[in-house]
Amino acid sequence: MKIKVTLAAAVLALAPGMAAAMCSWEKTQQSASQCGAGQVWDAESQGCVTPVSS
């Protein structure tokens, strides 16, 4: 009985951390150095965009 309670407590203690890790796994960290040729980093959209020349 004591082992089951300890195991349940460990699972419940680790669950929020695992959930946060799974959520962040899907997001890729992109930066200006990863933009293609002729593109710039747009902080507002958090992605690479082709600049509009005026």
Buried (B, 14 or more C-beta within 10 A) or exposed (E): EEEEEEEEEEEEEEEEEEEEEEEEEEEEEEEEEEBEEEBEBBEEEEEBEEEEEE
